[in-house]
Amino acid sequence: MEKILQVKDLHVSFSTYGGEVKAVRGVSFDLHKGETLAIVGESGCGKSVTSQSIMKLIPNPPGKITGGEILFKNQDLIKLKEPAMRKIRGANISMIFQDPMTALNPTLTIGDQIMEGIKQHEHLSNDQAKRVALEMLNLVGIPNPEIRLKQYPHQFSGGMRQRIVIAMALVCRPDVLIADEPTTALDVTIQAQILDLFRDIQKKTGVSIILITHDLGVVAQVADRIAVMYAGRIVEIGSRREIFYNPQHPYTQGLLQSVPRLDMEKAELIPIPGTPPDLFLPPVGCAFAARCPYAMEVCERVYPFQTQLTNQHAVDCWLQDERAKQLVSKI
Ligand code: SF4
């Protein structure tokens, strides 16, 4: 499958009064054309920092991309200057956030806001821009789009506002859509409708989606592949089936045991004990060792190599690596 975006060994740090926080520590993944890749993990694991790095929206200072490559259309986005990056944002790679109200200007009509996005990147007349705006509102399922174009954000419900934000993100037909917790602020019924909308849009436009979420329920409905992040690293990546039915990293197993699932109706939910490590001074070995029921001596001393389990499924855990025994004997 064609790779539309490649993130290679990405490192991102933040300078604070207390020292340097290493928020992302060597993240690598590919995004294929037309797929949905979900990045999942607890708050503070580095998933949003990763997505903001792709858009080069990390505030500098205090944040800084300290290493790696983000390859899109044969260019490394990390090396691009801001004017060139501005052309890519919105036109080629778009992003939507958790709270639609922060993305919408309360003083402008929906029509003006959608058309502004089109005119920034494409030289269209007002009439042409309006036609595209109407097409987008239809695509995201807003009824009576002619009337709705003239209305202001406060005249829409939360779910409708998120649909409008999605329309704004898609208006220039981007290759990649990054959705950062897009359903967290919505109630469960509306959440399901927005997730259906993502699937529908992907079918119609072929856009590749990176879905950032802490909620495995959301992932189960839409993701083709899932990357599980912990303490600034991807610790397991695989197809949705592999992650849900054959998770190999104890952290992934813990996440799955801590959320309700339809196929485990009577099973007890078990929270993961402890908290993620301090990323001022990240552990040298596996960052999950302090919370892991299977931790061995080697885990605390050496970070596990990545083990490729299938062509899509890979995990960073000593339990899967024969070399752990040899290392234990040397420690
Ligand atoms: Fe647990 Fe060790 Fe695997 Fe880390 S490497 S998840 S501590 S078994």
Residues whose N, C-alpha, C, O or C-beta is under 5 A from the ligand:
A	BS01	SF4	P250 C286 F288 A289 C292 Y294 A295 M296 C299 P304 D316 C317 W318 L319
